[in-house]
Amino acid sequence: MGKQEFLEPDTTVKEVNFSPSFIDVFAGCGGLSLGLMQAGWKGLFAVEHNQDAFLTLKNNLIDTKRELNFDWPDWLPKTTHDITTFLAKNKKALDALQGNVDMIVGGPPCQGFSTAGRRDPNDPRNQLTKSYLKLVAHIRPKLVLIENVRGITANFDDETSPDGKLNYANWIIKSLSKGYAVKSELLDTSQFGVPQKRKRFFIVGLRKDLLETDDVFAPFKLIENDRKSFLQSKAIKLPVVAKQALSDLEVTKKGVFDSPDTVGYKAIKHSQPKTAYQKLMKDGHKGPVPDTRLARHKNHIIKRFQEIIDICHAEGRLNKTISQELKETYGLKKRVIRVLDPKSPAPTITSMPDDLIHYSEPRALTVRENARLQSFPDWFAFKGRYTTGGERRKIDVPRFTQVANAVPPLAAEAIGVSLKKYVDLSSFQFWSCDHEQVFQNTHGN
């Protein structure tokens, strides 16, 4: 087989006319699942152990009448599941799925590996990753898609390793490579129209028996080739900046009303969408936009925020951590406080709502504004507490955290559109064809 050539995409994305299936493990609130469904994938079920995150996923992608919905099996209760217990209790049902699932996706937790010098080889979270790979080995899907923070590519201290180091990403890739051709890439999701500079590490594996040689598997080249036509299909022009995403949610536009889900709080009245991105996020939603509850800032905090906004605009420090001098002036102990730049994509959002201040209004962003920066459509409502603090942060996954931890659905959709082509090619055994002809078939040239 000769070297594979990737043709330039058409001006429109060529859809593959079937609905391959996927299972989402460590699904969180459902950002990755949502994007794949938007790309035409059929979700079979999801595994998520946190009650709040699963309630959000259930509310939006399980118990709805929307076309974007899991095709949930009768044998699996629609509730939270621990991956290890799930594997033990459902062996017979999982046996029936062997070879009949197109893709397993998810983001296994990496906390047990992520602190240099203090990694605990007995951390139970390490076993969760092994359970994920055990599920992959058992079901043998055609494709595997894993997403995680880019920090998993770093080397960490590990006394059990020959060289004293552990690279979590390499460990996953090595484990998967026993049965899969594996490729990995660090992707900037803003390149897919997400109004946020969010870099995440992706791993894609294709079952080796579906390939004649590993060199024909280049998913990230295919995703890049499809990217321009995907953006055109969404009427998106890069970059999508913060103001394009959030201007219809400014308090100064339509004012506020009593929060529908929290007594004593106000929420933002949504104005009509103006930008192409806002119209894309509206996605047919009618009525009030959920999750626009405002924080109850005290007057001195509002005054401080306004001064910080003005100073950061004047000093050109938007999207950057405020200066040490400014921290000392206001007696701030927080390590990261930034003012959003209205003319650029946002920095990576976090689970702490006051890490990022609005570009013109003296306040923290709402859950909905963070969701907009993550490319969640306006109908996607989040459940559970808005935020939490102290020791509860170790076990709670409130709304802000759910949004921050999610895969941006728009980026997931773009990836899903491209990966469908690999399922199509393997289904029809196009791998024996001439490479150029294969990609003419999939791109329609």
TORDREN-593847 format. One record per residue (C-alpha): residue number from 0; z negated, y negated, x negated. Coordinates in steps of 0.1 Angstrom, whole numbers, plus 5000, padded with zeros to 4 digits. Example, Ala and Ser with C-alpha at 12.3 -4.5 7.8 and 13.67 -1.06 7.14 Angstrom:
2
   nr     w     v     u
    0  4922  5045  4877
    1  4929  5011  4863
REM end
This chain:
445
   nr     w     v     u
    0  5000  5000  5000
    1  5009  4966  4987
    2  4987  4935  4986
    3  4979  4922  5021
    4  4995  4889  5031
    5  4979  4867  5058
    6  5003  4846  5078
    7  4996  4811  5090
    8  4983  4812  5126
    9  5003  4798  5156
   10  4991  4766  5172
   11  4973  4787  5198
   12  4950  4816  5194
   13  4966  4849  5204
   14  4942  4867  5226
   15  4939  4905  5222
   16  4942  4919  5258
   17  4912  4942  5260
   18  4874  4939  5260
   19  4858  4958  5230
   20  4821  4966  5234
   21  4791  4955  5214
   22  4754  4959  5212
   23  4732  4930  5200
   24  4700  4940  5181
   25  4674  4913  5172
   26  4693  4893  5198
   27  4670  4864  5201
   28  4679  4841  5230
   29  4715  4853  5230
   30  4736  4828  5210
   31  4756  4855  5192
   32  4760  4875  5224
   33  4772  4845  5243
   34  4798  4836  5217
   35  4812  4871  5216
   36  4814  4873  5254
   37  4833  4840  5254
   38  4857  4856  5229
   39  4863  4885  5253
   40  4839  4911  5241
   41  4819  4932  5265
   42  4781  4933  5259
   43  4766  4967  5266
   44  4729  4958  5260
   45  4706  4938  5237
   46  4674  4947  5219
   47  4648  4919  5215
   48  4611  4922  5212
   49  4599  4887  5219
   50  4591  4880  5256
   51  4602  4843  5256
   52  4635  4849  5238
   53  4643  4879  5260
   54  4635  4859  5292
   55  4661  4833  5281
   56  4687  4860  5274
   57  4679  4878  5306
   58  4681  4846  5327
   59  4715  4836  5312
   60  4733  4868  5303
   61  4718  4897  5323
   62  4706  4886  5358
   63  4735  4863  5367
   64  4767  4864  5386
   65  4787  4849  5358
   66  4816  4868  5342
   67  4797  4864  5309
   68  4771  4891  5315
   69  4759  4923  5299
   70  4771  4955  5314
   71  4736  4968  5312
   72  4731  5006  5314
   73  4709  5022  5340
   74  4689  5042  5314
   75  4676  5011  5297
   76  4649  4989  5314
   77  4658  4952  5314
   78  4628  4942  5293
   79  4617  4936  5257
   80  4621  4964  5232
   81  4609  4970  5197
   82  4638  4985  5177
   83  4617  5014  5162
   84  4603  5024  5196
   85  4637  5020  5212
   86  4653  5044  5187
   87  4625  5070  5193
   88  4626  5068  5231
   89  4663  5068  5237
   90  4678  5094  5214
   91  4697  5113  5241
   92  4713  5081  5255
   93  4722  5069  5220
   94  4737  5103  5212
   95  4762  5097  5241
   96  4772  5063  5225
   97  4782  5078  5192
   98  4817  5067  5183
   99  4820  5049  5217
  100  4808  5014  5206
  101  4831  4990  5189
  102  4805  4968  5172
  103  4768  4964  5166
  104  4757  4928  5158
  105  4725  4911  5150
  106  4703  4894  5124
  107  4676  4917  5110
  108  4645  4898  5100
  109  4641  4892  5063
  110  4606  4877  5061
  111  4592  4907  5043
  112  4615  4901  5014
  113  4616  4863  5014
  114  4587  4850  4993
  115  4591  4852  4956
  116  4561  4867  4938
  117  4544  4878  4970
  118  4568  4903  4986
  119  4550  4932  5002
  120  4570  4964  5001
  121  4548  4977  5030
  122  4556  4947  5052
  123  4564  4962  5086
  124  4593  4938  5091
  125  4611  4956  5062
  126  4611  4987  5084
  127  4629  4968  5112
  128  4659  4963  5089
  129  4659  5000  5081
  130  4657  5007  5118
  131  4687  4985  5124
  132  4707  5004  5097
  133  4695  5036  5112
  134  4710  5026  5146
  135  4743  5017  5129
  136  4744  5051  5111
  137  4736  5069  5144
  138  4761  5052  5167
  139  4788  5046  5140
  140  4804  5016  5156
  141  4838  5005  5143
  142  4824  4972  5132
  143  4791  4958  5121
  144  4784  4920  5121
  145  4752  4907  5106
  146  4741  4870  5104
  147  4712  4855  5085
  148  4700  4825  5066
  149  4716  4820  5032
  150  4683  4825  5015
  151  4687  4862  5018
  152  4713  4860  4990
  153  4686  4848  4965
  154  4668  4871  4941
  155  4631  4877  4947
  156  4604  4894  4927
  157  4602  4931  4933
  158  4580  4953  4912
  159  4597  4985  4925
  160  4632  4975  4913
  161  4644  4984  4878
  162  4650  4948  4869
  163  4620  4934  4888
  164  4643  4917  4913
  165  4655  4923  4948
  166  4685  4907  4965
  167  4681  4913  5002
  168  4718  4907  5010
  169  4729  4931  4983
  170  4705  4957  4995
  171  4720  4955  5031
  172  4755  4956  5017
  173  4748  4986  4995
  174  4732  5004  5024
  175  4761  4997  5047
  176  4787  5005  5021
  177  4780  5042  5024
  178  4801  5044  5055
  179  4817  5010  5058
  180  4841  4987  5040
  181  4819  4956  5037
  182  4827  4919  5031
  183  4803  4889  5031
  184  4807  4852  5032
  185  4786  4820  5035
  186  4801  4800  5064
  187  4796  4764  5074
  188  4795  4765  5112
  189  4806  4728  5114
  190  4840  4741  5104
  191  4843  4758  5138
  192  4835  4726  5158
  193  4797  4729  5158
  194  4782  4694  5154
  195  4758  4706  5127
  196  4760  4713  5090
  197  4746  4747  5093
  198  4754  4773  5066
  199  4747  4809  5074
  200  4754  4842  5056
  201  4776  4867  5074
  202  4783  4903  5066
  203  4811  4922  5083
  204  4817  4960  5079
  205  4845  4982  5092
  206  4842  5019  5093
  207  4859  5034  5062
  208  4876  5062  5082
  209  4896  5035  5100
  210  4911  5023  5067
  211  4935  5038  5043
  212  4922  5015  5015
  213  4895  4989  5014
  214  4918  4962  5002
  215  4934  4958  5037
  216  4900  4946  5051
  217  4896  4909  5047
  218  4879  4896  5078
  219  4869  4862  5064
  220  4905  4854  5054
  221  4915  4863  5090
  222  4888  4842  5105
  223  4899  4812  5083
  224  4935  4817  5092
  225  4926  4817  5129
  226  4902  4787  5126
  227  4928  4760  5131
  228  4943  4775  5162
  229  4908  4782  5176
  230  4899  4746  5173
  231  4932  4736  5189
  232  4925  4759  5218
  233  4892  4741  5224
  234  4907  4706  5219
  235  4883  4700  5190
  236  4891  4677  5161
  237  4868  4680  5131
  238  4843  4668  5123
  239  4824  4668  5156
  240  4796  4642  5150
  241  4762  4638  5165
  242  4771  4609  5188
  243  4801  4628  5202
  244  4777  4656  5211
  245  4748  4636  5224
  246  4759  4602  5237
  247  4758  4613  5274
  248  4721  4622  5269
  249  4709  4588  5258
  250  4680  4575  5278
  251  4696  4540  5278
  252  4726  4553  5297
  253  4711  4566  5330
  254  4673  4565  5325
  255  4648  4592  5332
  256  4633  4612  5361
  257  4603  4635  5365
  258  4607  4667  5345
  259  4615  4695  5370
  260  4596  4721  5350
  261  4566  4703  5335
  262  4543  4681  5355
  263  4535  4647  5338
  264  4566  4646  5317
  265  4599  4627  5320
  266  4634  4641  5315
  267  4667  4625  5306
  268  4692  4618  5334
  269  4726  4631  5323
  270  4756  4608  5324
  271  4792  4620  5329
  272  4806  4636  5297
  273  4830  4613  5278
  274  4840  4632  5246
  275  4860  4664  5243
  276  4830  4682  5230
  277  4807  4670  5258
  278  4834  4682  5283
  279  4835  4716  5265
  280  4797  4719  5267
  281  4797  4710  5304
  282  4817  4743  5310
  283  4817  4739  5348
  284  4780  4732  5350
  285  4769  4712  5381
  286  4737  4695  5388
  287  4710  4683  5364
  288  4713  4695  5328
  289  4683  4717  5320
  290  4658  4713  5291
  291  4661  4675  5288
  292  4623  4670  5289
  293  4612  4642  5266
  294  4582  4643  5243
  295  4553  4621  5253
  296  4551  4598  5223
  297  4522  4574  5221
  298  4531  4537  5217
  299  4523  4535  5180
  300  4545  4566  5173
  301  4574  4550  5192
  302  4569  4518  5172
  303  4568  4538  5139
  304  4600  4558  5149
  305  4619  4526  5157
  306  4610  4511  5123
  307  4620  4543  5105
  308  4653  4543  5124
  309  4660  4507  5114
  310  4651  4512  5078
  311  4671  4545  5074
  312  4702  4528  5090
  313  4698  4498  5066
  314  4692  4520  5035
  315  4719  4545  5043
  316  4694  4574  5045
  317  4706  4589  5077
  318  4705  4627  5079
  319  4684  4626  5047
  320  4647  4630  5042
  321  4630  4597  5044
  322  4619  4582  5011
  323  4585  4590  4995
  324  4578  4552  4997
  325  4583  4552  5035
  326  4561  4583  5039
  327  4533  4565  5020
  328  4538  4533  5040
  329  4532  4552  5073
  330  4508  4578  5059
  331  4531  4606  5068
  332  4523  4641  5054
  333  4553  4659  5068
  334  4576  4671  5041
  335  4608  4667  5062
  336  4616  4638  5085
  337  4651  4627  5090
  338  4670  4602  5112
  339  4701  4616  5128
  340  4734  4601  5117
  341  4755  4593  5148
  342  4788  4594  5127
  343  4783  4628  5110
  344  4774  4663  5120
  345  4736  4669  5122
  346  4717  4686  5094
  347  4705  4721  5102
  348  4680  4718  5130
  349  4646  4734  5128
  350  4620  4748  5151
  351  4599  4717  5146
  352  4610  4690  5172
  353  4598  4660  5152
  354  4617  4670  5120
  355  4647  4650  5134
  356  4646  4616  5150
  357  4673  4603  5174
  358  4699  4581  5158
  359  4691  4551  5180
  360  4662  4559  5203
  361  4626  4561  5189
  362  4619  4597  5198
  363  4623  4633  5188
  364  4653  4652  5202
  365  4649  4673  5234
  366  4656  4710  5236
  367  4689  4703  5252
  368  4700  4679  5225
  369  4692  4706  5199
  370  4711  4731  5220
  371  4741  4707  5221
  372  4740  4706  5183
  373  4740  4744  5183
  374  4770  4744  5208
  375  4751  4760  5238
  376  4768  4751  5271
  377  4749  4730  5295
  378  4743  4758  5320
  379  4725  4779  5294
  380  4688  4773  5302
  381  4659  4781  5279
  382  4627  4798  5291
  383  4591  4799  5279
  384  4569  4772  5264
  385  4586  4742  5248
  386  4567  4743  5216
  387  4535  4756  5201
  388  4513  4751  5170
  389  4488  4765  5146
  390  4485  4802  5143
  391  4506  4807  5175
  392  4537  4798  5155
  393  4535  4833  5138
  394  4540  4851  5171
  395  4554  4826  5197
  396  4591  4819  5200
  397  4591  4788  5222
  398  4622  4770  5233
  399  4627  4748  5202
  400  4624  4779  5180
  401  4648  4799  5202
  402  4675  4773  5198
  403  4669  4768  5160
  404  4670  4806  5153
  405  4702  4812  5173
  406  4737  4817  5160
  407  4758  4788  5173
  408  4779  4803  5202
  409  4810  4783  5193
  410  4811  4798  5157
  411  4803  4832  5172
  412  4832  4829  5195
  413  4856  4820  5167
  414  4844  4850  5147
  415  4847  4872  5177
  416  4883  4862  5184
  417  4893  4873  5150
  418  4872  4905  5148
  419  4888  4917  5181
  420  4920  4921  5161
  421  4904  4947  5138
  422  4893  4967  5168
  423  4928  4965  5182
  424  4944  4976  5149
  425  4921  5005  5145
  426  4925  5016  5181
  427  4963  5018  5178
  428  4962  5030  5142
  429  4983  5001  5129
  430  4968  5005  5094
  431  4997  5027  5083
  432  5022  5000  5091
  433  5035  4974  5067
  434  5009  4947  5063
  435  5032  4919  5071
  436  5043  4936  5103
  437  5007  4942  5113
  438  4998  4905  5111
  439  5030  4895  5128
  440  5019  4918  5157
  441  4984  4902  5159
  442  4995  4866  5154
  443  5026  4869  5176
  444  5050  4854  5150
REM end
